[in-house]
Amino acid sequence: MKIHVKKHSGELVPFEPNKLKHSLTKSEASEDEVDTVFQRIQPRLYDGITTRELYELAFDLLKNHRDSYAARYSLKKALRDLGPEGFYFEKWIGKLFANAGYKTVTGKTVQGHAVTHEIDVIATKGDSMLAIECKFRNDVDAKISVTTPMYFLSRVKDIKGISFSFFETPRQFTDGWLVTNAYLTSDSISFGEYYKLNMLAWDYPAHNNIKNQVDNLDLYPVTCLTNLNGMEKSLLLKNGCILVRDLVEKPNYLEYLQTAKHQKKRILIEAQELIHSPVPEEM
């Protein structure tokens, strides 16, 4: 029987075994572990299974092997958990650029030639200053239409050529970046590439997209951690713990959580495994 998977939009698409296997390998589980998980999923497939059911099944089976496997596998959902409004997504993008050597600040309003603009993230390094627009989406299959890069290009044009003082140094905006946790439509990509607009999305550009950058640089948001519940994730975010790395470097963040010491230790071990960093002997 041919198996179809129902996407969040309701669209039915053919089940692709190789695509599922590839996604499982991103968890860093061994080849044998991936095969085991894949074989255990097979008998539970049925025509019309939803992408959510398939994800939850794979997530649970990976977690049975190791918490950090499930944490890596949950990256896309973890980015959506930086919502609901995207405030913490902006903070996380600030961390992404800070990792590349930029000084960053979020949520600033500047006066352009014609109108005022709220800039989600401002990043400076050397002579460059970037205006970063963050487009956060809760919808699993959300796509950014071409009107968004069109609008953003006009905003960048309106703030260029004006001197602003950030980090005590007067400078002008040199470029803009449009960043989203969602997908870009083909028209958005065509428009952005034609006008040389910097864009970063879940799967764009092909070799340096969000998912690859996170995996390669261990910039996982704290919402990846599978041993945290929703309230605990919110508490950590509220108190400035945005990255899993933040938690590993400052385990005292765990003091904000009303949970047992052994559970805190488990959270810290998962965090350490996720970013390949040693766990302190004592907390």
C-alpha positions as protocol buffer text, in pm:
chain_id: "A"
residue {
  index: 1
  type: MET
  ca { x: 0 y: 0 z: 0 }
}
residue {
  index: 2
  type: LYS
  ca { x: 126 y: 345 z: -90 }
}
residue {
  index: 3
  type: ILE
  ca { x: 159 y: 569 z: 215 }
}
residue {
  index: 4
  type: HIS
  ca { x: 74 y: 939 z: 208 }
}
residue {
  index: 5
  type: VAL
  ca { x: 155 y: 1193 z: 478 }
}
residue {
  index: 6
  type: LYS
  ca { x: -88 y: 1473 z: 562 }
}
residue {
  index: 7
  type: LYS
  ca { x: 89 y: 1807 z: 605 }
}
residue {
  index: 8
  type: HIS
  ca { x: -24 y: 2077 z: 848 }
}
residue {
  index: 9
  type: SER
  ca { x: -203 y: 2249 z: 556 }
}
residue {
  index: 10
  type: GLY
  ca { x: -405 y: 1935 z: 487 }
}
residue {
  index: 11
  type: GLU
  ca { x: -213 y: 1854 z: 168 }
}
residue {
  index: 12
  type: LEU
  ca { x: -133 y: 1485 z: 115 }
}
residue {
  index: 13
  type: VAL
  ca { x: 219 y: 1404 z: -6 }
}
residue {
  index: 14
  type: PRO
  ca { x: 387 y: 1066 z: -68 }
}
residue {
  index: 15
  type: PHE
  ca { x: 582 y: 928 z: 227 }
}
residue {
  index: 16
  type: GLU
  ca { x: 957 y: 946 z: 152 }
}
residue {
  index: 17
  type: PRO
  ca { x: 1153 y: 691 z: 357 }
}
residue {
  index: 18
  type: ASN
  ca { x: 1491 y: 840 z: 264 }
}
residue {
  index: 19
  type: LYS
  ca { x: 1380 y: 1187 z: 372 }
}
residue {
  index: 20
  type: LEU
  ca { x: 1275 y: 1050 z: 711 }
}
residue {
  index: 21
  type: LYS
  ca { x: 1603 y: 862 z: 751 }
}
residue {
  index: 22
  type: HIS
  ca { x: 1800 y: 1174 z: 665 }
}
residue {
  index: 23
  type: SER
  ca { x: 1611 y: 1378 z: 924 }
}
residue {
  index: 24
  type: LEU
  ca { x: 1683 y: 1109 z: 1185 }
}
residue {
  index: 25
  type: THR
  ca { x: 2057 y: 1124 z: 1113 }
}
residue {
  index: 26
  type: LYS
  ca { x: 2054 y: 1498 z: 1199 }
}
residue {
  index: 27
  type: SER
  ca { x: 1995 y: 1390 z: 1559 }
}
residue {
  index: 28
  type: GLU
  ca { x: 2354 y: 1255 z: 1564 }
}
residue {
  index: 29
  type: ALA
  ca { x: 2227 y: 909 z: 1653 }
}
residue {
  index: 30
  type: SER
  ca { x: 2451 y: 632 z: 1523 }
}
residue {
  index: 31
  type: GLU
  ca { x: 2369 y: 451 z: 1199 }
}
residue {
  index: 32
  type: ASP
  ca { x: 2251 y: 147 z: 1396 }
}
residue {
  index: 33
  type: GLU
  ca { x: 2033 y: 362 z: 1622 }
}
residue {
  index: 34
  type: VAL
  ca { x: 1880 y: 540 z: 1322 }
}
residue {
  index: 35
  type: ASP
  ca { x: 1805 y: 203 z: 1160 }
}
residue {
  index: 36
  type: THR
  ca { x: 1644 y: 80 z: 1483 }
}
residue {
  index: 37
  type: VAL
  ca { x: 1423 y: 389 z: 1510 }
}
residue {
  index: 38
  type: PHE
  ca { x: 1331 y: 368 z: 1141 }
}
residue {
  index: 39
  type: GLN
  ca { x: 1237 y: 0 z: 1168 }
}
residue {
  index: 40
  type: ARG
  ca { x: 1018 y: 69 z: 1472 }
}
residue {
  index: 41
  type: ILE
  ca { x: 836 y: 347 z: 1287 }
}
residue {
  index: 42
  type: GLN
  ca { x: 759 y: 133 z: 981 }
}
residue {
  index: 43
  type: PRO
  ca { x: 479 y: -86 z: 1126 }
}
residue {
  index: 44
  type: ARG
  ca { x: 306 y: 220 z: 1273 }
}
residue {
  index: 45
  type: LEU
  ca { x: 271 y: 402 z: 943 }
}
residue {
  index: 46
  type: TYR
  ca { x: -68 y: 428 z: 776 }
}
residue {
  index: 47
  type: ASP
  ca { x: -205 y: 613 z: 478 }
}
residue {
  index: 48
  type: GLY
  ca { x: -290 y: 968 z: 586 }
}
residue {
  index: 49
  type: ILE
  ca { x: -63 y: 980 z: 891 }
}
residue {
  index: 50
  type: THR
  ca { x: -2 y: 1344 z: 983 }
}
residue {
  index: 51
  type: THR
  ca { x: 340 y: 1508 z: 988 }
}
residue {
  index: 52
  type: ARG
  ca { x: 279 y: 1582 z: 1356 }
}
residue {
  index: 53
  type: GLU
  ca { x: 215 y: 1214 z: 1437 }
}
residue {
  index: 54
  type: LEU
  ca { x: 524 y: 1113 z: 1242 }
}
residue {
  index: 55
  type: TYR
  ca { x: 735 y: 1373 z: 1420 }
}
residue {
  index: 56
  type: GLU
  ca { x: 610 y: 1273 z: 1766 }
}
residue {
  index: 57
  type: LEU
  ca { x: 671 y: 907 z: 1694 }
}
residue {
  index: 58
  type: ALA
  ca { x: 1029 y: 972 z: 1579 }
}
residue {
  index: 59
  type: PHE
  ca { x: 1089 y: 1213 z: 1868 }
}
residue {
  index: 60
  type: ASP
  ca { x: 977 y: 960 z: 2131 }
}
residue {
  index: 61
  type: LEU
  ca { x: 1184 y: 679 z: 1981 }
}
residue {
  index: 62
  type: LEU
  ca { x: 1496 y: 898 z: 1961 }
}
residue {
  index: 63
  type: LYS
  ca { x: 1445 y: 1012 z: 2321 }
}
residue {
  index: 64
  type: ASN
  ca { x: 1438 y: 647 z: 2427 }
}
residue {
  index: 65
  type: HIS
  ca { x: 1797 y: 625 z: 2303 }
}
residue {
  index: 66
  type: ARG
  ca { x: 1923 y: 961 z: 2429 }
}
residue {
  index: 67
  type: ASP
  ca { x: 1764 y: 1292 z: 2530 }
}
residue {
  index: 68
  type: SER
  ca { x: 2004 y: 1496 z: 2317 }
}
residue {
  index: 69
  type: TYR
  ca { x: 1906 y: 1302 z: 2001 }
}
residue {
  index: 70
  type: ALA
  ca { x: 1545 y: 1410 z: 2048 }
}
residue {
  index: 71
  type: ALA
  ca { x: 1657 y: 1765 z: 2132 }
}
residue {
  index: 72
  type: ARG
  ca { x: 1844 y: 1800 z: 1802 }
}
residue {
  index: 73
  type: TYR
  ca { x: 1554 y: 1646 z: 1613 }
}
residue {
  index: 74
  type: SER
  ca { x: 1315 y: 1901 z: 1769 }
}
residue {
  index: 75
  type: LEU
  ca { x: 1502 y: 2212 z: 1647 }
}
residue {
  index: 76
  type: LYS
  ca { x: 1228 y: 2335 z: 1413 }
}
residue {
  index: 77
  type: LYS
  ca { x: 965 y: 2307 z: 1687 }
}
residue {
  index: 78
  type: ALA
  ca { x: 1205 y: 2462 z: 1938 }
}
residue {
  index: 79
  type: LEU
  ca { x: 1232 y: 2773 z: 1720 }
}
residue {
  index: 80
  type: ARG
  ca { x: 851 y: 2798 z: 1712 }
}
residue {
  index: 81
  type: ASP
  ca { x: 858 y: 2770 z: 2093 }
}
residue {
  index: 82
  type: LEU
  ca { x: 1045 y: 3104 z: 2099 }
}
residue {
  index: 83
  type: GLY
  ca { x: 703 y: 3259 z: 2037 }
}
residue {
  index: 84
  type: PRO
  ca { x: 421 y: 3324 z: 2046 }
}
residue {
  index: 85
  type: GLU
  ca { x: 507 y: 3677 z: 1932 }
}
residue {
  index: 86
  type: GLY
  ca { x: 868 y: 3621 z: 1830 }
}
residue {
  index: 87
  type: PHE
  ca { x: 1030 y: 3843 z: 2096 }
}
residue {
  index: 88
  type: TYR
  ca { x: 1267 y: 3565 z: 2201 }
}
residue {
  index: 89
  type: PHE
  ca { x: 1329 y: 3470 z: 1840 }
}
residue {
  index: 90
  type: GLU
  ca { x: 1475 y: 3818 z: 1794 }
}
residue {
  index: 91
  type: LYS
  ca { x: 1692 y: 3762 z: 2102 }
}
residue {
  index: 92
  type: TRP
  ca { x: 1807 y: 3431 z: 1960 }
}
residue {
  index: 93
  type: ILE
  ca { x: 1895 y: 3589 z: 1622 }
}
residue {
  index: 94
  type: GLY
  ca { x: 2095 y: 3847 z: 1815 }
}
residue {
  index: 95
  type: LYS
  ca { x: 2291 y: 3558 z: 1968 }
}
residue {
  index: 96
  type: LEU
  ca { x: 2340 y: 3407 z: 1621 }
}
residue {
  index: 97
  type: PHE
  ca { x: 2507 y: 3725 z: 1493 }
}
residue {
  index: 98
  type: ALA
  ca { x: 2696 y: 3779 z: 1820 }
}
residue {
  index: 99
  type: ASN
  ca { x: 2852 y: 3437 z: 1766 }
}
residue {
  index: 100
  type: ALA
  ca { x: 2987 y: 3572 z: 1435 }
}
residue {
  index: 101
  type: GLY
  ca { x: 3162 y: 3855 z: 1620 }
}
residue {
  index: 102
  type: TYR
  ca { x: 2895 y: 4125 z: 1603 }
}
residue {
  index: 103
  type: LYS
  ca { x: 2782 y: 4349 z: 1886 }
}
residue {
  index: 104
  type: THR
  ca { x: 2404 y: 4333 z: 1888 }
}
residue {
  index: 105
  type: VAL
  ca { x: 2105 y: 4513 z: 2034 }
}
residue {
  index: 106
  type: THR
  ca { x: 1737 y: 4434 z: 1982 }
}
residue {
  index: 107
  type: GLY
  ca { x: 1415 y: 4633 z: 1950 }
}
residue {
  index: 108
  type: LYS
  ca { x: 1541 y: 4982 z: 1861 }
}
residue {
  index: 109
  type: THR
  ca { x: 1349 y: 5256 z: 1678 }
}
residue {
  index: 110
  type: VAL
  ca { x: 1531 y: 5479 z: 1429 }
}
residue {
  index: 111
  type: GLN
  ca { x: 1423 y: 5776 z: 1220 }
}
residue {
  index: 112
  type: GLY
  ca { x: 1460 y: 5716 z: 848 }
}
residue {
  index: 113
  type: HIS
  ca { x: 1450 y: 5972 z: 568 }
}
residue {
  index: 114
  type: ALA
  ca { x: 1071 y: 5944 z: 548 }
}
residue {
  index: 115
  type: VAL
  ca { x: 937 y: 5751 z: 847 }
}
residue {
  index: 116
  type: THR
  ca { x: 1043 y: 5584 z: 1171 }
}
residue {
  index: 117
  type: HIS
  ca { x: 1134 y: 5215 z: 1176 }
}
residue {
  index: 118
  type: GLU
  ca { x: 1154 y: 4962 z: 1455 }
}
residue {
  index: 119
  type: ILE
  ca { x: 1461 y: 4748 z: 1386 }
}
residue {
  index: 120
  type: ASP
  ca { x: 1440 y: 4400 z: 1538 }
}
residue {
  index: 121
  type: VAL
  ca { x: 1816 y: 4350 z: 1567 }
}
residue {
  index: 122
  type: ILE
  ca { x: 2101 y: 4592 z: 1502 }
}
residue {
  index: 123
  type: ALA
  ca { x: 2442 y: 4429 z: 1460 }
}
residue {
  index: 124
  type: THR
  ca { x: 2776 y: 4608 z: 1428 }
}
residue {
  index: 125
  type: LYS
  ca { x: 3126 y: 4483 z: 1350 }
}
residue {
  index: 126
  type: GLY
  ca { x: 3411 y: 4696 z: 1220 }
}
residue {
  index: 127
  type: ASP
  ca { x: 3268 y: 4949 z: 977 }
}
residue {
  index: 128
  type: SER
  ca { x: 2952 y: 4753 z: 909 }
}
residue {
  index: 129
  type: MET
  ca { x: 2612 y: 4798 z: 1071 }
}
residue {
  index: 130
  type: LEU
  ca { x: 2327 y: 4564 z: 986 }
}
residue {
  index: 131
  type: ALA
  ca { x: 1953 y: 4617 z: 1012 }
}
residue {
  index: 132
  type: ILE
  ca { x: 1802 y: 4275 z: 1075 }
}
residue {
  index: 133
  type: GLU
  ca { x: 1432 y: 4209 z: 1022 }
}
residue {
  index: 134
  type: CYS
  ca { x: 1302 y: 3897 z: 1200 }
}
residue {
  index: 135
  type: LYS
  ca { x: 993 y: 3728 z: 1059 }
}
residue {
  index: 136
  type: PHE
  ca { x: 872 y: 3475 z: 1315 }
}
residue {
  index: 137
  type: ARG
  ca { x: 605 y: 3221 z: 1223 }
}
residue {
  index: 138
  type: ASN
  ca { x: 414 y: 2972 z: 1442 }
}
residue {
  index: 139
  type: ASP
  ca { x: 273 y: 2778 z: 1145 }
}
residue {
  index: 140
  type: VAL
  ca { x: 471 y: 2459 z: 1069 }
}
residue {
  index: 141
  type: ASP
  ca { x: 458 y: 2508 z: 690 }
}
residue {
  index: 142
  type: ALA
  ca { x: 456 y: 2890 z: 683 }
}
residue {
  index: 143
  type: LYS
  ca { x: 620 y: 3064 z: 387 }
}
residue {
  index: 144
  type: ILE
  ca { x: 733 y: 3424 z: 353 }
}
residue {
  index: 145
  type: SER
  ca { x: 576 y: 3578 z: 42 }
}
residue {
  index: 146
  type: VAL
  ca { x: 754 y: 3813 z: -196 }
}
residue {
  index: 147
  type: THR
  ca { x: 582 y: 4120 z: -47 }
}
residue {
  index: 148
  type: THR
  ca { x: 799 y: 4084 z: 266 }
}
residue {
  index: 149
  type: PRO
  ca { x: 1142 y: 4123 z: 99 }
}
residue {
  index: 150
  type: MET
  ca { x: 993 y: 4397 z: -119 }
}
residue {
  index: 151
  type: TYR
  ca { x: 882 y: 4588 z: 189 }
}
residue {
  index: 152
  type: PHE
  ca { x: 1207 y: 4522 z: 374 }
}
residue {
  index: 153
  type: LEU
  ca { x: 1415 y: 4649 z: 82 }
}
residue {
  index: 154
  type: SER
  ca { x: 1227 y: 4980 z: 95 }
}
residue {
  index: 155
  type: ARG
  ca { x: 1289 y: 5003 z: 472 }
}
residue {
  index: 156
  type: VAL
  ca { x: 1663 y: 4949 z: 426 }
}
residue {
  index: 157
  type: LYS
  ca { x: 1668 y: 5217 z: 157 }
}
residue {
  index: 158
  type: ASP
  ca { x: 1492 y: 5462 z: 393 }
}
residue {
  index: 159
  type: ILE
  ca { x: 1750 y: 5423 z: 674 }
}
residue {
  index: 160
  type: LYS
  ca { x: 2067 y: 5417 z: 463 }
}
residue {
  index: 161
  type: GLY
  ca { x: 2277 y: 5732 z: 441 }
}
residue {
  index: 162
  type: ILE
  ca { x: 2190 y: 5851 z: 792 }
}
residue {
  index: 163
  type: SER
  ca { x: 2435 y: 5848 z: 1083 }
}
residue {
  index: 164
  type: PHE
  ca { x: 2321 y: 5667 z: 1399 }
}
residue {
  index: 165
  type: SER
  ca { x: 2508 y: 5612 z: 1723 }
}
residue {
  index: 166
  type: PHE
  ca { x: 2503 y: 5257 z: 1856 }
}
residue {
  index: 167
  type: PHE
  ca { x: 2765 y: 5119 z: 2095 }
}
residue {
  index: 168
  type: GLU
  ca { x: 2903 y: 5474 z: 2131 }
}
residue {
  index: 169
  type: THR
  ca { x: 3020 y: 5492 z: 1770 }
}
residue {
  index: 170
  type: PRO
  ca { x: 2843 y: 5695 z: 1497 }
}
residue {
  index: 171
  type: ARG
  ca { x: 2794 y: 5486 z: 1185 }
}
residue {
  index: 172
  type: GLN
  ca { x: 2551 y: 5428 z: 902 }
}
residue {
  index: 173
  type: PHE
  ca { x: 2360 y: 5115 z: 811 }
}
residue {
  index: 174
  type: THR
  ca { x: 2561 y: 4926 z: 550 }
}
residue {
  index: 175
  type: ASP
  ca { x: 2324 y: 4639 z: 483 }
}
residue {
  index: 176
  type: GLY
  ca { x: 2003 y: 4461 z: 576 }
}
residue {
  index: 177
  type: TRP
  ca { x: 1920 y: 4101 z: 661 }
}
residue {
  index: 178
  type: LEU
  ca { x: 1579 y: 3936 z: 640 }
}
residue {
  index: 179
  type: VAL
  ca { x: 1569 y: 3638 z: 876 }
}
residue {
  index: 180
  type: THR
  ca { x: 1288 y: 3389 z: 935 }
}
residue {
  index: 181
  type: ASN
  ca { x: 1230 y: 3053 z: 1101 }
}
residue {
  index: 182
  type: ALA
  ca { x: 989 y: 2973 z: 816 }
}
residue {
  index: 183
  type: TYR
  ca { x: 1038 y: 2902 z: 446 }
}
residue {
  index: 184
  type: LEU
  ca { x: 1074 y: 3149 z: 158 }
}
residue {
  index: 185
  type: THR
  ca { x: 856 y: 3126 z: -153 }
}
residue {
  index: 186
  type: SER
  ca { x: 1036 y: 3089 z: -486 }
}
residue {
  index: 187
  type: ASP
  ca { x: 936 y: 3447 z: -572 }
}
residue {
  index: 188
  type: SER
  ca { x: 1088 y: 3573 z: -246 }
}
residue {
  index: 189
  type: ILE
  ca { x: 1414 y: 3397 z: -328 }
}
residue {
  index: 190
  type: SER
  ca { x: 1416 y: 3529 z: -686 }
}
residue {
  index: 191
  type: PHE
  ca { x: 1348 y: 3885 z: -570 }
}
residue {
  index: 192
  type: GLY
  ca { x: 1607 y: 3870 z: -292 }
}
residue {
  index: 193
  type: GLU
  ca { x: 1876 y: 3726 z: -517 }
}
residue {
  index: 194
  type: TYR
  ca { x: 1809 y: 3978 z: -794 }
}
residue {
  index: 195
  type: TYR
  ca { x: 1839 y: 4274 z: -556 }
}
residue {
  index: 196
  type: LYS
  ca { x: 2122 y: 4109 z: -358 }
}
residue {
  index: 197
  type: LEU
  ca { x: 1920 y: 4113 z: -38 }
}
residue {
  index: 198
  type: ASN
  ca { x: 2067 y: 3906 z: 244 }
}
residue {
  index: 199
  type: MET
  ca { x: 1814 y: 3642 z: 350 }
}
residue {
  index: 200
  type: LEU
  ca { x: 1833 y: 3361 z: 602 }
}
residue {
  index: 201
  type: ALA
  ca { x: 1555 y: 3104 z: 646 }
}
residue {
  index: 202
  type: TRP
  ca { x: 1499 y: 2755 z: 782 }
}
residue {
  index: 203
  type: ASP
  ca { x: 1632 y: 2596 z: 460 }
}
residue {
  index: 204
  type: TYR
  ca { x: 1787 y: 2896 z: 278 }
}
residue {
  index: 205
  type: PRO
  ca { x: 2056 y: 2944 z: 160 }
}
residue {
  index: 206
  type: ALA
  ca { x: 2124 y: 2580 z: 76 }
}
residue {
  index: 207
  type: HIS
  ca { x: 2449 y: 2533 z: 267 }
}
residue {
  index: 208
  type: ASN
  ca { x: 2433 y: 2805 z: 532 }
}
residue {
  index: 209
  type: ASN
  ca { x: 2069 y: 2808 z: 640 }
}
residue {
  index: 210
  type: ILE
  ca { x: 1938 y: 2828 z: 995 }
}
residue {
  index: 211
  type: LYS
  ca { x: 1924 y: 2453 z: 1057 }
}
residue {
  index: 212
  type: ASN
  ca { x: 2280 y: 2401 z: 930 }
}
residue {
  index: 213
  type: GLN
  ca { x: 2420 y: 2697 z: 1123 }
}
residue {
  index: 214
  type: VAL
  ca { x: 2264 y: 2575 z: 1447 }
}
residue {
  index: 215
  type: ASP
  ca { x: 2393 y: 2220 z: 1402 }
}
residue {
  index: 216
  type: ASN
  ca { x: 2740 y: 2331 z: 1293 }
}
residue {
  index: 217
  type: LEU
  ca { x: 2785 y: 2598 z: 1561 }
}
residue {
  index: 218
  type: ASP
  ca { x: 2585 y: 2440 z: 1848 }
}
residue {
  index: 219
  type: LEU
  ca { x: 2361 y: 2747 z: 1874 }
}
residue {
  index: 220
  type: TYR
  ca { x: 2057 y: 2555 z: 1996 }
}
residue {
  index: 221
  type: PRO
  ca { x: 1785 y: 2757 z: 2167 }
}
residue {
  index: 222
  type: VAL
  ca { x: 1712 y: 2647 z: 2523 }
}
residue {
  index: 223
  type: THR
  ca { x: 1365 y: 2545 z: 2404 }
}
residue {
  index: 224
  type: CYS
  ca { x: 1528 y: 2238 z: 2244 }
}
residue {
  index: 225
  type: LEU
  ca { x: 1579 y: 2071 z: 2580 }
}
residue {
  index: 226
  type: THR
  ca { x: 1338 y: 1779 z: 2619 }
}
residue {
  index: 227
  type: ASN
  ca { x: 1360 y: 1765 z: 2999 }
}
residue {
  index: 228
  type: LEU
  ca { x: 1207 y: 2111 z: 3036 }
}
residue {
  index: 229
  type: ASN
  ca { x: 832 y: 2171 z: 3035 }
}
residue {
  index: 230
  type: GLY
  ca { x: 673 y: 2476 z: 2877 }
}
residue {
  index: 231
  type: MET
  ca { x: 666 y: 2680 z: 3197 }
}
residue {
  index: 232
  type: GLU
  ca { x: 1032 y: 2606 z: 3268 }
}
residue {
  index: 233
  type: LYS
  ca { x: 1134 y: 2709 z: 2917 }
}
residue {
  index: 234
  type: SER
  ca { x: 944 y: 3036 z: 2960 }
}
residue {
  index: 235
  type: LEU
  ca { x: 1114 y: 3103 z: 3296 }
}
residue {
  index: 236
  type: LEU
  ca { x: 1460 y: 3051 z: 3151 }
}
residue {
  index: 237
  type: LEU
  ca { x: 1387 y: 3272 z: 2848 }
}
residue {
  index: 238
  type: LYS
  ca { x: 1239 y: 3543 z: 3070 }
}
residue {
  index: 239
  type: ASN
  ca { x: 1557 y: 3547 z: 3278 }
}
residue {
  index: 240
  type: GLY
  ca { x: 1788 y: 3579 z: 2978 }
}
residue {
  index: 241
  type: CYS
  ca { x: 1882 y: 3215 z: 2918 }
}
residue {
  index: 242
  type: ILE
  ca { x: 1833 y: 3200 z: 2540 }
}
residue {
  index: 243
  type: LEU
  ca { x: 2088 y: 2939 z: 2427 }
}
residue {
  index: 244
  type: VAL
  ca { x: 2158 y: 2592 z: 2561 }
}
residue {
  index: 245
  type: ARG
  ca { x: 2514 y: 2720 z: 2576 }
}
residue {
  index: 246
  type: ASP
  ca { x: 2401 y: 2991 z: 2822 }
}
residue {
  index: 247
  type: LEU
  ca { x: 2273 y: 2721 z: 3056 }
}
residue {
  index: 248
  type: VAL
  ca { x: 2591 y: 2515 z: 3033 }
}
residue {
  index: 249
  type: GLU
  ca { x: 2811 y: 2818 z: 3098 }
}
residue {
  index: 250
  type: LYS
  ca { x: 2592 y: 2940 z: 3386 }
}
residue {
  index: 251
  type: PRO
  ca { x: 2415 y: 2644 z: 3550 }
}
residue {
  index: 252
  type: ASN
  ca { x: 2281 y: 2888 z: 3814 }
}
residue {
  index: 253
  type: TYR
  ca { x: 2001 y: 2960 z: 3566 }
}
residue {
  index: 254
  type: LEU
  ca { x: 1852 y: 2633 z: 3694 }
}
residue {
  index: 255
  type: GLU
  ca { x: 1783 y: 2803 z: 4027 }
}
residue {
  index: 256
  type: TYR
  ca { x: 1485 y: 2971 z: 3862 }
}
residue {
  index: 257
  type: LEU
  ca { x: 1323 y: 2629 z: 3823 }
}
residue {
  index: 258
  type: GLN
  ca { x: 1114 y: 2473 z: 4098 }
}
residue {
  index: 259
  type: THR
  ca { x: 1228 y: 2118 z: 4035 }
}
residue {
  index: 260
  type: ALA
  ca { x: 1427 y: 1849 z: 4216 }
}
residue {
  index: 261
  type: LYS
  ca { x: 1807 y: 1849 z: 4215 }
}
residue {
  index: 262
  type: HIS
  ca { x: 1826 y: 1519 z: 4027 }
}
residue {
  index: 263
  type: GLN
  ca { x: 1602 y: 1661 z: 3753 }
}
residue {
  index: 264
  type: LYS
  ca { x: 1819 y: 1973 z: 3727 }
}
residue {
  index: 265
  type: LYS
  ca { x: 2119 y: 1746 z: 3685 }
}
residue {
  index: 266
  type: ARG
  ca { x: 1942 y: 1560 z: 3406 }
}
residue {
  index: 267
  type: ILE
  ca { x: 1861 y: 1890 z: 3231 }
}
residue {
  index: 268
  type: LEU
  ca { x: 2224 y: 1996 z: 3256 }
}
residue {
  index: 269
  type: ILE
  ca { x: 2351 y: 1661 z: 3123 }
}
residue {
  index: 270
  type: GLU
  ca { x: 2118 y: 1688 z: 2823 }
}
residue {
  index: 271
  type: ALA
  ca { x: 2239 y: 2044 z: 2762 }
}
residue {
  index: 272
  type: GLN
  ca { x: 2603 y: 1934 z: 2780 }
}
residue {
  index: 273
  type: GLU
  ca { x: 2549 y: 1644 z: 2540 }
}
residue {
  index: 274
  type: LEU
  ca { x: 2367 y: 1871 z: 2298 }
}
residue {
  index: 275
  type: ILE
  ca { x: 2657 y: 2115 z: 2262 }
}
residue {
  index: 276
  type: HIS
  ca { x: 2940 y: 1868 z: 2332 }
}
residue {
  index: 277
  type: SER
  ca { x: 3056 y: 2042 z: 2648 }
}
residue {
  index: 278
  type: PRO
  ca { x: 3169 y: 1890 z: 2982 }
}
residue {
  index: 279
  type: VAL
  ca { x: 2918 y: 1890 z: 3268 }
}
residue {
  index: 280
  type: PRO
  ca { x: 3043 y: 2022 z: 3603 }
}
residue {
  index: 281
  type: GLU
  ca { x: 3076 y: 1752 z: 3871 }
}
residue {
  index: 282
  type: GLU
  ca { x: 2872 y: 1955 z: 4120 }
}
residue {
  index: 283
  type: MET
  ca { x: 2598 y: 2208 z: 4067 }
}
